[in-house]
Amino acid sequence: MPSKHDPADSIADIIENADRVATYITGMDRDGFARNDLVRDGVERCIERICEAAHRLGDHADRLMPGQNWRDIRGMGNQLRHAYDRINVDIIWKVAAEDLPGVAEEAQLALQRVGTSATDKT
């Protein structure tokens, strides 16, 4: 389904929120993360935003960033919004510490491609 949102904006949102997460967890290990409610809440909110940006990318997501499991990313957003009382800290930590850096890297490349194709049309 086509999205009414600019793909470049959604990709920029993914990058911005992944960068925030990286900043929030710098110097932390899993146990420190689990004990720090403030950081955990911030990370979860940033992940929600990333999931919403993935939703807004719509059909563009697979074309722009084919290395990502968009179904799981969007599903995590639903979990964070609707099953917040059953969030597993180990999953959030893994996403924050291991998965998001790769997502952000691929998003940077996608943003460059989107920017290039936009300038090609002018």
Secondary structure, DSSP 8 states (H G I E B T S, - for coil): ---SS-HHHHHHHHHHHHHHHHHHHTT--HHHHHH-HHHHHHHHHHHHHHHHHHHHHTTHHHHH-TTS-HHHHHHHHHHHHH-GGG--HHHHHHIIIIIHHHHHHHHHHHHHHHHHHHHHT-
